[in-house]
Amino acid sequence: MVVLLIVGFLWYQGFIIPNSFSAKSYPVKGIDVSSYQGEIEWQEFESQNIQFAFIKATEGSTFVDQYFKKNWEDAANTSLRIGAYHFFSYDSEGKTQAENFIKTVPIMKQALPPVIDVEFYGDKEKNPPERSHVEKELQIMVNILEEHYGKRVILYTTKKAYDLYIENSFEECDIWIRDVYTKPALSDERTWTFWQYTDRERLEGYNGVEKFIDVNVFNGTEEAFNEYGY
């Protein structure tokens, strides 16, 4: 029991990352950030083997991350490939959410595809919205973003949200799956493109209220990543 408590404490503090060994087999590593990371010194990430970054841009139909514009401009001046993500609201129309994202995120040829983050918030996990409603509004947003940016849209999701809303659907999208405990396997045997393998990494280069940072890998070679999203 004591050993389990110690291991749990070390994991919570970011000293043990259960998936680190599995993630090492993927050569392309990146981060995702939001206002929780505060002011970011983007050049610091270049020296820590970080090759890409997804930056929070918007949420719902009106919210814009206060650090997005600065993060986007500063990160664009590094060697990192960058992309923007939107936190999907089950309570807003897909059309107005897409408009919020488009108004905020500029078109950039070398950018990674736009991301829609589909997960639970508030009481939604205990009281999940109907799949038919979510699928309808999410599909509208996917279609609008795909047409505007000319790229396949990426859906970021958890295992539970994937099984409820994405499984066997949205085949035109790539999947970015979160699993901080084990190497992911999607329920419909689909291949994932990005994997968020930890939310408790510590890196140099940020000073926000959140001391940890999410780290991800790309499912492919460096050559494939360099061509991805064009």
DOLUM-741809 format. One record per residue (C-alpha): residue number from 0; residue in three letters; x, y, z. Coordinates in Angstrom, 2 decimals. Layout:
BEGIN
(site NUM; "Ala"; (X; Y; Z));
...
END
This chain:
BEGIN
(site 0; "Met"; (0.00; 0.00; 0.00));
(site 1; "Val"; (2.81; 2.39; 0.91));
(site 2; "Val"; (4.58; 1.61; -2.37));
(site 3; "Leu"; (1.42; 2.40; -4.34));
(site 4; "Leu"; (1.03; 5.69; -2.51));
(site 5; "Ile"; (4.63; 6.62; -3.28));
(site 6; "Val"; (4.25; 5.71; -6.95));
(site 7; "Gly"; (0.99; 7.66; -7.13));
(site 8; "Phe"; (2.64; 10.69; -5.57));
(site 9; "Leu"; (5.60; 10.54; -7.96));
(site 10; "Trp"; (3.24; 10.25; -10.95));
(site 11; "Tyr"; (1.12; 13.17; -9.73));
(site 12; "Gln"; (4.23; 15.30; -9.36));
(site 13; "Gly"; (5.40; 14.43; -12.85));
(site 14; "Phe"; (8.45; 12.42; -11.79));
(site 15; "Ile"; (7.03; 9.19; -13.24));
(site 16; "Ile"; (5.44; 9.15; -16.69));
(site 17; "Pro"; (3.87; 5.71; -17.29));
(site 18; "Asn"; (3.91; 6.02; -21.09));
(site 19; "Ser"; (7.41; 7.42; -21.52));
(site 20; "Phe"; (8.92; 4.12; -22.66));
(site 21; "Ser"; (6.21; 3.46; -25.28));
(site 22; "Ala"; (6.35; 7.04; -26.51));
(site 23; "Lys"; (10.10; 6.86; -27.12));
(site 24; "Ser"; (9.55; 4.72; -30.20));
(site 25; "Tyr"; (7.97; 7.72; -31.97));
(site 26; "Pro"; (10.63; 10.16; -33.21));
(site 27; "Val"; (8.44; 13.28; -33.54));
(site 28; "Lys"; (7.42; 14.91; -30.28));
(site 29; "Gly"; (5.35; 18.01; -29.58));
(site 30; "Ile"; (3.35; 19.95; -27.00));
(site 31; "Asp"; (-0.04; 21.57; -26.66));
(site 32; "Val"; (-0.48; 24.80; -24.72));
(site 33; "Ser"; (-3.09; 27.29; -23.57));
(site 34; "Ser"; (-3.25; 30.33; -21.32));
(site 35; "Tyr"; (-2.52; 28.02; -18.38));
(site 36; "Gln"; (1.14; 27.97; -19.46));
(site 37; "Gly"; (1.28; 31.78; -19.25));
(site 38; "Glu"; (4.09; 33.63; -21.02));
(site 39; "Ile"; (6.07; 31.24; -23.22));
(site 40; "Glu"; (9.66; 31.52; -24.42));
(site 41; "Trp"; (9.22; 29.49; -27.60));
(site 42; "Gln"; (12.93; 29.21; -28.42));
(site 43; "Glu"; (13.37; 27.19; -25.22));
(site 44; "Phe"; (11.31; 24.34; -26.65));
(site 45; "Glu"; (13.52; 24.01; -29.72));
(site 46; "Ser"; (16.42; 22.89; -27.51));
(site 47; "Gln"; (14.26; 20.25; -25.76));
(site 48; "Asn"; (13.54; 18.08; -28.81));
(site 49; "Ile"; (10.10; 19.60; -29.37));
(site 50; "Gln"; (9.13; 19.66; -33.05));
(site 51; "Phe"; (5.53; 20.83; -33.03));
(site 52; "Ala"; (2.97; 22.68; -30.92));
(site 53; "Phe"; (-0.78; 22.90; -30.90));
(site 54; "Ile"; (-1.94; 26.24; -29.44));
(site 55; "Lys"; (-5.37; 26.84; -27.95));
(site 56; "Ala"; (-7.23; 29.45; -29.97));
(site 57; "Thr"; (-10.92; 29.36; -29.16));
(site 58; "Glu"; (-13.73; 27.72; -27.23));
(site 59; "Gly"; (-17.41; 27.65; -28.04));
(site 60; "Ser"; (-18.88; 30.49; -30.11));
(site 61; "Thr"; (-17.23; 33.51; -28.47));
(site 62; "Phe"; (-14.25; 32.64; -26.25));
(site 63; "Val"; (-10.72; 33.42; -27.48));
(site 64; "Asp"; (-7.64; 32.35; -25.51));
(site 65; "Gln"; (-5.93; 35.51; -24.27));
(site 66; "Tyr"; (-2.46; 34.25; -25.21));
(site 67; "Phe"; (-3.29; 32.84; -28.63));
(site 68; "Lys"; (-2.25; 35.77; -30.83));
(site 69; "Lys"; (1.11; 36.20; -29.10));
(site 70; "Asn"; (1.76; 32.47; -28.92));
(site 71; "Trp"; (0.92; 32.03; -32.60));
(site 72; "Glu"; (3.15; 34.88; -33.74));
(site 73; "Asp"; (6.07; 34.00; -31.48));
(site 74; "Ala"; (5.95; 30.26; -32.21));
(site 75; "Ala"; (5.82; 30.96; -35.95));
(site 76; "Asn"; (9.31; 32.48; -35.63));
(site 77; "Thr"; (10.81; 29.18; -34.48));
(site 78; "Ser"; (11.52; 25.88; -36.22));
(site 79; "Leu"; (8.44; 24.28; -34.64));
(site 80; "Arg"; (5.46; 23.42; -36.81));
(site 81; "Ile"; (2.39; 24.91; -35.21));
(site 82; "Gly"; (-1.35; 24.37; -35.29));
(site 83; "Ala"; (-4.37; 25.78; -33.47));
(site 84; "Tyr"; (-7.09; 24.00; -31.54));
(site 85; "His"; (-10.68; 24.76; -30.57));
(site 86; "Phe"; (-12.45; 23.42; -27.47));
(site 87; "Phe"; (-15.80; 22.14; -28.70));
(site 88; "Ser"; (-18.94; 23.19; -26.83));
(site 89; "Tyr"; (-21.92; 20.84; -26.73));
(site 90; "Asp"; (-24.10; 23.89; -26.04));
(site 91; "Ser"; (-23.28; 25.94; -29.16));
(site 92; "Glu"; (-23.94; 25.54; -32.87));
(site 93; "Gly"; (-21.16; 24.08; -34.97));
(site 94; "Lys"; (-21.48; 26.96; -37.43));
(site 95; "Thr"; (-20.91; 29.72; -34.87));
(site 96; "Gln"; (-18.03; 27.78; -33.30));
(site 97; "Ala"; (-16.38; 27.47; -36.70));
(site 98; "Glu"; (-16.85; 31.19; -37.28));
(site 99; "Asn"; (-15.16; 31.97; -33.97));
(site 100; "Phe"; (-12.17; 29.81; -34.90));
(site 101; "Ile"; (-11.87; 31.21; -38.43));
(site 102; "Lys"; (-12.04; 34.78; -37.15));
(site 103; "Thr"; (-9.17; 34.02; -34.76));
(site 104; "Val"; (-6.80; 31.66; -36.60));
(site 105; "Pro"; (-5.11; 32.87; -39.81));
(site 106; "Ile"; (-4.51; 30.64; -42.80));
(site 107; "Met"; (-0.87; 29.55; -42.95));
(site 108; "Lys"; (0.24; 26.99; -45.52));
(site 109; "Gln"; (2.86; 25.36; -43.31));
(site 110; "Ala"; (0.54; 25.15; -40.29));
(site 111; "Leu"; (-0.70; 21.83; -38.96));
(site 112; "Pro"; (-4.38; 21.13; -39.65));
(site 113; "Pro"; (-7.01; 22.74; -37.40));
(site 114; "Val"; (-8.00; 20.75; -34.32));
(site 115; "Ile"; (-11.38; 20.36; -32.65));
(site 116; "Asp"; (-11.07; 19.19; -29.05));
(site 117; "Val"; (-14.00; 16.89; -28.20));
(site 118; "Glu"; (-14.06; 15.96; -24.53));
(site 119; "Phe"; (-16.22; 16.41; -21.46));
(site 120; "Tyr"; (-16.58; 19.46; -19.24));
(site 121; "Gly"; (-18.82; 20.42; -16.34));
(site 122; "Asp"; (-21.45; 17.72; -15.81));
(site 123; "Lys"; (-21.31; 16.44; -19.40));
(site 124; "Glu"; (-19.56; 13.19; -18.51));
(site 125; "Lys"; (-22.31; 12.29; -16.04));
(site 126; "Asn"; (-25.00; 13.59; -18.38));
(site 127; "Pro"; (-23.58; 13.13; -21.91));
(site 128; "Pro"; (-25.43; 14.83; -24.76));
(site 129; "Glu"; (-27.08; 12.65; -27.40));
(site 130; "Arg"; (-24.75; 11.39; -30.11));
(site 131; "Ser"; (-27.09; 12.53; -32.89));
(site 132; "His"; (-26.93; 16.14; -31.67));
(site 133; "Val"; (-23.15; 16.14; -31.14));
(site 134; "Glu"; (-22.48; 14.42; -34.46));
(site 135; "Lys"; (-24.63; 16.92; -36.35));
(site 136; "Glu"; (-23.02; 20.07; -34.92));
(site 137; "Leu"; (-19.50; 18.62; -34.97));
(site 138; "Gln"; (-19.91; 17.59; -38.61));
(site 139; "Ile"; (-21.00; 21.12; -39.51));
(site 140; "Met"; (-17.90; 22.55; -37.87));
(site 141; "Val"; (-15.61; 19.97; -39.49));
(site 142; "Asn"; (-17.00; 20.75; -42.94));
(site 143; "Ile"; (-16.60; 24.52; -42.55));
(site 144; "Leu"; (-13.03; 24.31; -41.24));
(site 145; "Glu"; (-11.99; 21.80; -43.89));
(site 146; "Glu"; (-13.29; 24.03; -46.65));
(site 147; "His"; (-11.79; 27.23; -45.21));
(site 148; "Tyr"; (-8.29; 25.90; -44.42));
(site 149; "Gly"; (-8.06; 23.30; -47.18));
(site 150; "Lys"; (-6.79; 20.64; -44.76));
(site 151; "Arg"; (-8.12; 17.50; -43.08));
(site 152; "Val"; (-9.42; 18.41; -39.64));
(site 153; "Ile"; (-7.95; 16.70; -36.58));
(site 154; "Leu"; (-10.25; 15.56; -33.78));
(site 155; "Tyr"; (-8.63; 15.51; -30.34));
(site 156; "Thr"; (-10.51; 13.29; -27.92));
(site 157; "Thr"; (-10.47; 11.00; -24.92));
(site 158; "Lys"; (-11.29; 7.30; -25.10));
(site 159; "Lys"; (-14.76; 7.78; -23.61));
(site 160; "Ala"; (-15.67; 10.71; -25.87));
(site 161; "Tyr"; (-14.30; 8.82; -28.88));
(site 162; "Asp"; (-16.47; 5.78; -28.16));
(site 163; "Leu"; (-19.56; 7.92; -27.61));
(site 164; "Tyr"; (-19.30; 10.38; -30.48));
(site 165; "Ile"; (-16.58; 9.54; -33.02));
(site 166; "Glu"; (-16.30; 5.76; -33.29));
(site 167; "Asn"; (-17.08; 4.52; -36.83));
(site 168; "Ser"; (-17.66; 8.08; -38.04));
(site 169; "Phe"; (-15.76; 11.21; -39.17));
(site 170; "Glu"; (-13.53; 9.14; -41.44));
(site 171; "Glu"; (-12.45; 12.35; -43.19));
(site 172; "Cys"; (-10.69; 13.47; -40.00));
(site 173; "Asp"; (-7.43; 12.45; -38.35));
(site 174; "Ile"; (-7.50; 11.39; -34.71));
(site 175; "Trp"; (-5.45; 12.80; -31.84));
(site 176; "Ile"; (-6.12; 10.57; -28.85));
(site 177; "Arg"; (-5.40; 11.20; -25.18));
(site 178; "Asp"; (-4.20; 8.27; -23.07));
(site 179; "Val"; (-1.86; 9.05; -20.20));
(site 180; "Tyr"; (-1.75; 5.47; -18.86));
(site 181; "Thr"; (-1.21; 3.09; -21.78));
(site 182; "Lys"; (-0.45; 3.11; -25.48));
(site 183; "Pro"; (-3.79; 3.82; -27.16));
(site 184; "Ala"; (-5.87; 1.44; -29.25));
(site 185; "Leu"; (-9.08; 2.84; -30.73));
(site 186; "Ser"; (-12.26; 0.78; -30.28));
(site 187; "Asp"; (-12.99; 0.64; -34.03));
(site 188; "Glu"; (-9.34; -0.31; -34.80));
(site 189; "Arg"; (-8.73; 2.99; -36.53));
(site 190; "Thr"; (-5.18; 4.34; -36.70));
(site 191; "Trp"; (-4.47; 7.44; -34.63));
(site 192; "Thr"; (-2.28; 10.27; -35.93));
(site 193; "Phe"; (-1.29; 12.01; -32.69));
(site 194; "Trp"; (-1.12; 10.66; -29.14));
(site 195; "Gln"; (-1.11; 12.79; -25.99));
(site 196; "Tyr"; (0.82; 10.44; -23.76));
(site 197; "Thr"; (1.22; 12.63; -20.70));
(site 198; "Asp"; (-0.21; 15.75; -19.11));
(site 199; "Arg"; (2.47; 15.94; -16.42));
(site 200; "Glu"; (5.72; 16.73; -18.20));
(site 201; "Arg"; (7.99; 19.50; -16.97));
(site 202; "Leu"; (9.84; 21.57; -19.56));
(site 203; "Glu"; (11.71; 24.84; -19.54));
(site 204; "Gly"; (10.15; 27.87; -21.21));
(site 205; "Tyr"; (6.85; 28.83; -19.54));
(site 206; "Asn"; (5.74; 30.41; -16.28));
(site 207; "Gly"; (1.97; 30.02; -16.02));
(site 208; "Val"; (-0.26; 28.81; -13.20));
(site 209; "Glu"; (0.07; 25.28; -14.62));
(site 210; "Lys"; (3.51; 23.86; -13.85));
(site 211; "Phe"; (3.00; 20.83; -16.11));
(site 212; "Ile"; (2.67; 20.63; -19.88));
(site 213; "Asp"; (1.02; 18.13; -22.23));
(site 214; "Val"; (3.36; 16.19; -24.50));
(site 215; "Asn"; (2.39; 14.31; -27.65));
(site 216; "Val"; (3.89; 12.18; -30.40));
(site 217; "Phe"; (3.17; 11.88; -34.11));
(site 218; "Asn"; (2.46; 8.40; -35.47));
(site 219; "Gly"; (5.08; 8.30; -38.19));
(site 220; "Thr"; (8.58; 9.15; -39.29));
(site 221; "Glu"; (10.15; 12.60; -39.38));
(site 222; "Glu"; (9.87; 12.53; -43.16));
(site 223; "Ala"; (6.15; 11.75; -42.96));
(site 224; "Phe"; (5.66; 14.54; -40.42));
(site 225; "Asn"; (7.43; 17.06; -42.64));
(site 226; "Glu"; (4.91; 16.27; -45.38));
(site 227; "Tyr"; (1.90; 16.01; -43.08));
(site 228; "Gly"; (-0.86; 18.58; -43.47));
(site 229; "Tyr"; (0.14; 20.03; -46.83));
END
